Amino acid sequence: MITGIIMASGFSRRMNRDKLILDFGGIPIVERVIKAIQESCVDEIIIVYRKDAIREIALRNDIKTVFNNKAELGQSQSVKLGIRSSSKKTDGFMFFVGDQPFLNSMTINKLIKVFKEGNHPIVVPKYNGKKGNPVIFSSIFKDELLNITGDQGGKNIIMNNYDKVKFVEFGNEAIGKDIDRWDEYIKLR
């Protein structure tokens, strides 16, 4: 079982406004991510949110929501809340960021397929050679993930287990593009 955890409780500091609810092709950016996940082979979807607008979008799409009341502690808090809210049957935690408007179900499914082949407990996409999201961690890393702190996510776990990582290359850089600044949003929109 694959649990998709959407980390959507950041502060959008570089954007200076809540980027996840910005319109992108007629729907909010985070909703594009939700729809891509819903069209994929992900078995369970959880969104970790801070703002009510994100929760409303999630509920509209019938997504399980978890409120992050300690978002200032960084990305690690979203990771922990997502894992703790996941099914006990989860084999893999797939971590999504909410600001990848070009992510699609084919990309997600390819990563899941590689993970389910069972040879690598960590699967990381590379878009035109650059590491990105979503990343899948086997449930064997659950305790390590629950012990991370700050704004690093699972980077240290990846670095400490490099021999267990499978990188999956995607030639289309746009698929992995996330939006951090207003000028990027204007250009990509």
URGI-V808579 format. One record per pair of residues at least 4 apart in sequence whose C-alpha atoms are under 7 Angstrom apart, sorted by the first residue. I is the first residue (numbers start at 0). GAP is how many residues later the second one is. If there is no record, write none. Layout:
# URGI-V808579
i=I gap=GAP
i=I gap=GAP
This chain:
# URGI-V808579
i=0 gap=42
i=0 gap=88
i=0 gap=89
i=0 gap=90
i=0 gap=91
i=1 gap=40
i=1 gap=41
i=1 gap=42
i=1 gap=88
i=1 gap=89
i=1 gap=90
i=1 gap=91
i=1 gap=92
i=2 gap=39
i=2 gap=40
i=2 gap=41
i=2 gap=42
i=2 gap=83
i=2 gap=87
i=2 gap=89
i=2 gap=90
i=2 gap=91
i=3 gap=38
i=3 gap=40
i=3 gap=41
i=3 gap=42
i=3 gap=89
i=3 gap=90
i=3 gap=91
i=3 gap=92
i=4 gap=40
i=4 gap=41
i=4 gap=42
i=4 gap=77
i=4 gap=89
i=4 gap=90
i=4 gap=91
i=5 gap=40
i=5 gap=41
i=5 gap=42
i=5 gap=89
i=5 gap=90
i=5 gap=91
i=5 gap=92
i=6 gap=40
i=6 gap=41
i=6 gap=71
i=6 gap=89
i=6 gap=90
i=6 gap=91
i=7 gap=39
i=7 gap=40
i=7 gap=41
i=7 gap=89
i=7 gap=90
i=8 gap=39
i=8 gap=40
i=8 gap=41
i=8 gap=59
i=8 gap=62
i=9 gap=61
i=11 gap=4
i=11 gap=5
i=11 gap=6
i=11 gap=7
i=13 gap=166
i=13 gap=167
i=14 gap=4
i=14 gap=165
i=14 gap=166
i=14 gap=167
i=19 gap=8
i=19 gap=9
i=19 gap=10
i=19 gap=78
i=19 gap=79
i=20 gap=7
i=20 gap=8
i=20 gap=9
i=21 gap=6
i=21 gap=7
i=22 gap=4
i=22 gap=5
i=22 gap=6
i=23 gap=4
i=23 gap=5
i=23 gap=165
i=26 gap=4
i=26 gap=5
i=27 gap=4
i=28 gap=4
i=28 gap=70
i=28 gap=72
i=29 gap=4
i=29 gap=68
i=29 gap=69
i=30 gap=4
i=30 gap=26
i=31 gap=4
i=31 gap=69
i=32 gap=4
i=32 gap=65
i=32 gap=67
i=32 gap=68
i=32 gap=70
i=33 gap=4
i=34 gap=4
i=35 gap=4
i=35 gap=67
i=35 gap=68
i=35 gap=69
i=36 gap=5
i=36 gap=68
i=38 gap=66
i=39 gap=65
i=39 gap=68
i=39 gap=69
i=40 gap=68
i=44 gap=18
i=44 gap=19
i=45 gap=17
i=45 gap=18
i=45 gap=19
i=45 gap=36
i=46 gap=16
i=46 gap=17
i=46 gap=18
i=46 gap=19
i=47 gap=17
i=47 gap=18
i=47 gap=19
i=47 gap=20
i=47 gap=30
i=47 gap=34
i=48 gap=5
i=48 gap=6
i=48 gap=17
i=48 gap=18
i=48 gap=19
i=49 gap=17
i=49 gap=18
i=49 gap=19
i=50 gap=4
i=51 gap=4
i=52 gap=4
i=53 gap=4
i=54 gap=4
i=54 gap=10
i=55 gap=4
i=56 gap=4
i=57 gap=4
i=57 gap=5
i=57 gap=7
i=58 gap=4
i=67 gap=10
i=69 gap=7
i=70 gap=6
i=72 gap=4
i=72 gap=77
i=73 gap=76
i=73 gap=77
i=74 gap=4
i=74 gap=75
i=74 gap=76
i=74 gap=77
i=74 gap=78
i=75 gap=4
i=75 gap=72
i=75 gap=73
i=75 gap=74
i=75 gap=75
i=75 gap=76
i=75 gap=77
i=76 gap=4
i=77 gap=4
i=78 gap=4
i=78 gap=74
i=79 gap=4
i=79 gap=65
i=79 gap=66
i=80 gap=4
i=81 gap=4
i=85 gap=4
i=89 gap=49
i=90 gap=47
i=90 gap=48
i=91 gap=44
i=91 gap=45
i=91 gap=46
i=91 gap=47
i=92 gap=43
i=92 gap=44
i=92 gap=45
i=92 gap=46
i=93 gap=40
i=93 gap=41
i=93 gap=42
i=93 gap=43
i=94 gap=39
i=94 gap=40
i=94 gap=41
i=95 gap=37
i=95 gap=38
i=96 gap=36
i=98 gap=79
i=98 gap=80
i=99 gap=76
i=99 gap=77
i=99 gap=78
i=99 gap=79
i=101 gap=72
i=101 gap=73
i=102 gap=72
i=102 gap=73
i=103 gap=4
i=104 gap=4
i=105 gap=4
i=106 gap=4
i=107 gap=4
i=108 gap=4
i=109 gap=4
i=110 gap=4
i=110 gap=12
i=111 gap=4
i=112 gap=4
i=114 gap=5
i=114 gap=6
i=114 gap=8
i=119 gap=44
i=119 gap=45
i=119 gap=46
i=120 gap=16
i=120 gap=17
i=120 gap=43
i=120 gap=44
i=121 gap=14
i=121 gap=15
i=121 gap=16
i=121 gap=42
i=121 gap=43
i=121 gap=44
i=122 gap=12
i=122 gap=13
i=122 gap=14
i=122 gap=42
i=122 gap=43
i=122 gap=44
i=123 gap=7
i=123 gap=8
i=123 gap=9
i=123 gap=11
i=123 gap=12
i=123 gap=42
i=123 gap=43
i=123 gap=44
i=124 gap=6
i=124 gap=7
i=124 gap=8
i=124 gap=9
i=124 gap=10
i=124 gap=42
i=124 gap=43
i=124 gap=44
i=125 gap=4
i=125 gap=5
i=125 gap=6
i=125 gap=41
i=125 gap=42
i=125 gap=43
i=125 gap=44
i=126 gap=4
i=126 gap=5
i=126 gap=42
i=126 gap=43
i=126 gap=44
i=126 gap=45
i=126 gap=46
i=126 gap=49
i=127 gap=41
i=127 gap=42
i=127 gap=43
i=127 gap=44
i=127 gap=45
i=128 gap=40
i=131 gap=44
i=132 gap=43
i=136 gap=4
i=140 gap=4
i=141 gap=4
i=142 gap=4
i=143 gap=4
i=144 gap=9
i=147 gap=5
i=153 gap=4
i=154 gap=4
i=155 gap=4
i=156 gap=4
i=157 gap=4
i=157 gap=7
i=160 gap=4
i=172 gap=4
i=178 gap=5
i=178 gap=6
i=179 gap=4
i=180 gap=4
i=181 gap=4
i=182 gap=4
i=183 gap=4
i=184 gap=4
